[in-house]
Amino acid sequence: METNNPINISISTDTLTEVFNNINDNLFLLDEAGNVIWANNSYLRRLGKNFKDVIYKKCYSLWHNLNSPCPDCPCFKALKTNKIEIYERSTPEQRHFILIAIPFKTKENKKLVFEIGREITEKKLTEKYVEFIQMKAFTNILDDLCHQLKNIFTGIFGFAQLLKEDIQNEKANKKINGLMNALKKGNDFLKALEKFRRLDTENKIFDLNYLLISMEDTLKEIIDNENIKLKISPHEKPCLINSDPFQIREVLIELTKNAKFAIEDKGTIEIKLEKVNSKVILTIEDTGKGMTEEEIKRCFEPLFTTDPRKFGLGLTIVKNIVEKMNGWIEINSYSHVGTRIKIYFPEATLPQEQDI
């Protein structure tokens, strides 16, 4: 391999390690068998593991729960071709990476590969696509609205029929017929609206740990306040759920915004994952002003808000997304103490569990 612009300086291993640990891209070394023999802090943080849990483990088992190398793995290809290989890869939870695999040999003639992994998830989520996902979440509200209106229209139509039978008056019956025709048109409009706005949910099985870790920088940007600390606590084991990762992403964004606005001065927002009795529990807790009992009762109502900066649809959207995923929400809040929101998802299993 040719080397361009060589650095003719002597540098200690400790110094080089410190430099690599302060780079935000994933950096790691693999041997010919695919074992991780070193990784920087960004790699460990995005994986949600400690160094001791990663060292001498297979890279494909750590990231993808596989027992053999990923198809078209740039690292294994680079080891064969002895050339730099560049790939773009997406994970099931819709994380996107550019992978650069650089092969080299040690003084002992041992083959290794150095990989640089740059996460480009946020770049992939263009404004247009994010708006599409938000609209898909909003249609969940329309589901309930159409259902409720159809029930109301059906009830009024039934009473109008009974009223028409009881009133033997031609003038009054004309008005009742007009009411019934209007109700029929209303029902037809709702049916057309349901067909027009129907959007399929893109459910897939993915590890919620990885989605949470990948969003840490995004959530910090949303908070954008040095007085508010964000603490992310993934679970030590995979937290698999069958859901739409983009909609769950919107849930995390909306609840982080709510927590931010609830903190009036200094405070903390903690987001953590747990597993209890075949349930994956996502908890968002803040040290904000809290909610009253009346606010807790009404917080999921469309257009209900105590904050003039908001429209009162955020928690309604969150509730609909969670319920569409067969989950449920639990809220505990105390004035001047804070709010804890727990979201329960059914734990999923892969179609064919693989031995590692």
N, C-alpha and C positions, 0 to 999 in steps of 0.2 A: 504493500500500500504506500502511495506517495504521501508525504507530509508537507503541508504548506505552512509557511510562517512559523517555523519551530521556535519554541521558547527556550533560550539557552541560559536558564537560571536554575539554581538549586533551591528546591522548596521541600519543606518537611511534610511528612504524611499528615501530621496533626493540622498544619496550616491548610493543606489541600482539603482535608475533611471539613474544616470550618468554613472554607469557601463554598464547598458543595452544599453544606447544610443551610446556607443562607440564600440558596437559589430556590425560587418558588416552583420550578419544574420538578417532576419526578426523575430522580437520578438513581440508577442502581446497576450493579454488576452481576452477571450470570456466568456460571460455568457451562461446560458443554452439555451437562445433564439437565440444565434449566433450573439449577438451585441458585437462590439469591445468596450471594456471599457478602454483599454490602448494599445498603440503601440509605439515602439521605432523609432528612426530617420530613420533607414534603411528601415523599413516597409513603412514609409511615403514617403521616397525618391523613392523607387521602384514603389510605387503606384502613385507618382506624385501629392500628395495632402497634405494639411495642417492638423494638428491635429484636428482642429475644424470641418473639413469636413469628418473626419473618426469616431470620437467618437460617440458611440451609434448608429452606422450604421451597417447593416448586412454585415458580411464579404463576403458572396456570391454575394451580389449586388455590393459591391465595386470592387471586382476582376473579376467577371464573368457576371455582368449585369443580374443576375438571381433573381427570386422572391421566390426561395426555395433552401434549402441546396444542395450542389453539391453531386452527387452520390458518395458513399463510402467516404464521408468527414471524415478524421481522427479525427477531433475535436468532432463531434457529436457521432462518434463511441466510442471515449475515455470516453465521458460522460456517455455512456450506460454501457460500460464494466468495467469502473473504472481501466483501464489498459493503459499503454503507447502504442500508435498506431503510426506506421511509414509507410508513403506512399511516392511514387514518382509520381509526377504529371507534365503534360505538358499543356501549355496554347495554344490557337489558333495561337498566334504569335511566337510559338516555343521557349518559355521560359520554362526551366526545373527546378523543385524544388524537394528537399527532405524535407518532412514535418514530424515533430515529435510533436505529441500532448500529453501533460502531464496533466492528470486530478488531481484535488485536491479540498479540501473543506476549506472554511474560518472558523474562530472561530464562526461565526453565522450559521454554517452548510450550507452555500450556495455553490452550485457546480459551479466551474469555470474550464476552461481549458487554459493552457499556451502552445502556439504553437511556435516552432522554425522552420523557413523556410529558408533553405539554397539554394541559386540559384546555379545550376550546369550547366547552359546553355553552357558555354565555354568548359567544360569538354565533353559535348555531341558532340560538333562540332570538331570531330577528324580531323587530318590533311587530311586524305583520303577523308572524306566527304566534307570538305571545298573545296578541289581541284575539287571534282565532281560538286559542286555548281558553282565554277568559270568556269568550262568547260561548264556547262549548259548556263551560261551567254555568254560565247564566241561563242556558236553556233548561237546566235542571229546575230552575225556579218556574219557568214557563210550563214545565210538566205539571207542577202542582197547581198553578194558576188555571190552566185549561181544565184540569180535572175538577177543581172546585166550581168553576163557572158552569161547566156542563151539568153538575149536580144541581146548581141553583136554577139554571134554565129549565131543566127537566121538572123540577118541583113546581116552578111557576106555571109551566105548560100544563101540568096535571091539574092544578087548582083552577086554571082558566077553563079547562074542559068541563070540570064539575060545575063551575059558575055558569057556563053557557047552558048546561042542561037545566039548571035551576031557574034561570031568568028567561022568561018567555016574552022578550021584548026585542023587536027587530033592530031598533037603533042601537041598543046596548050590545046585542050580539055582533053587530058589525064592528064595534070597537073591540070586542073580545077576539073576533077573528083577526083583526089587525094586530093585536097583541100576540096571538099565537103565531102568525106569520113572521112577525119580528123575531120571536124566539127561535123559530125554525132557521131563519137566516143567521141568527147568532150562533146556533149549533153548527151550521154548515161552515161558518167562518172559522170556528174553533177546530173543526176537523181539517180544514185546509191549512190552518196555522201549524197544527201538529205535524202534518206531512212536510210542510215547507221547512220547518226548523229542526227536523229530526237529524241528529248527529250521532254517529256511532262512537262508543267509548273504546279507546284503544288499550284494553286491559292486557297486562302481561305479568308474569311472575318475576319479581326483582327484589333485591336486598335493599330495604329502606335505610340501612346503615350507610350505604354508599351514596344514596341520594342526599341524605342529610349532610354528610361530610363534604360532598361536592358543592353544596350551597352555602358553606360557611362564609366565603368571601362576599357572595351576593347579599346575604343577610346582614353582614357588617356594613355594607354600602347602604342598605335600606335604613339601618339604625342611624348611621352617620352622626354619632354623638359620642365624644370622648368620655362623657360622664355615665354612659350606659355600657355595661360590660356584657358581652355575649359569651355564654358557656355552652359548648356543644358536647354532649355525652352519648356517643354511640354505644350500642351493646357489644359485649365481647364475642357474641355468637351471631351468625346470620339471622336477620329479621326479615324473612321472606313474606311478601304479601302479593295478592293478585289484584292489581289495580292499574290505573293509568298514571304513570310517573309524572306527566306534565300537570295533571290535575292535582296530584298530591303536592307538587311543587307550588302551585298556586295557594294551596291550604297553608303551607309553611310561610309563604310570603305574607298572606293576609293576617295570620295570627301574630307574626312578628311586628307588622305595622301596628296592630291593635295594642300589643304590649309596649311598643315604643311610645305611643301617644298616651298610654296610661301612666307612664313615669314622668313626673313633673319636674324632678331635679336630677339627682343621681339615683342609680339603681342597677339591677341585674336582670337579664333575660336568660333563662336556662332552658335548653331544649334537649331532651334525653329520650332514649329508647329502652324499653323493658320487654321481657317476655314472661307472661303468666298464664298458665292453663290454656295453652294453644291460642293465646291472643298476643298480638304485637301492640304495645301501648306506646303511643307518642305523647309526650308531656311537654307543654309549653307553659312555663311559670315565670311570672314577673313580680317585681317588688313595687308595683305602681299603686295608684290610689284605690284600686278595688272597685267593686260594684255593689249596689244596694240589692236587696231581695227583689224589688220590682224590676230593676235593670236585668237581673239574671233571668227572670221569668220572660221578659220581652226581648232579650238580646237577639233571638233568631228571627224575629218578625221582620218582614221586608220593610224598608224605609225607616225603621226605628233606630235612632241614634241620639246620643247626648253630646256628640262632638260636631260642631258646625263645619269642620274640615272634611267630614265624611258623608256619604250618601245613605248609609244604613243598609247596604246590601252585602257587605263583606261576610258577616257571620251567617247570613242566610245562604250564600253561595257555599261557604264551608260546610254547613250542615247538609246541604243537598248532595255535595260531592261525597262526603263521608257515608251517608246513608245509601247512595248508589253503589258504594263499594262494600255494602253489608256491614258497615261499622256503626259506631255510635259515639256520642260526645258526652262527657261529664264535666261540669264546671263547679269549682269551689272558689269563692271570692269573699274577701273581708275588707271592709273599709280601712284605708290607710295601711294595709298589710300587703295586699297584692292579690293576684288571680292565678289559679292553676287550672289549665284546661287539659283534660286527658281524652285522647282519641283512641278507641279500641278497634283494631282491625283483626279479622280472622287470620291466623297464621296459615301460610300456603306451603305446599311442598312441591318440589320439582316433579314433573311427570315421571321421571325415572331417576331416583336417587343414585348418585354415583359414589363408589368407594374411592377414598383418597388415601 
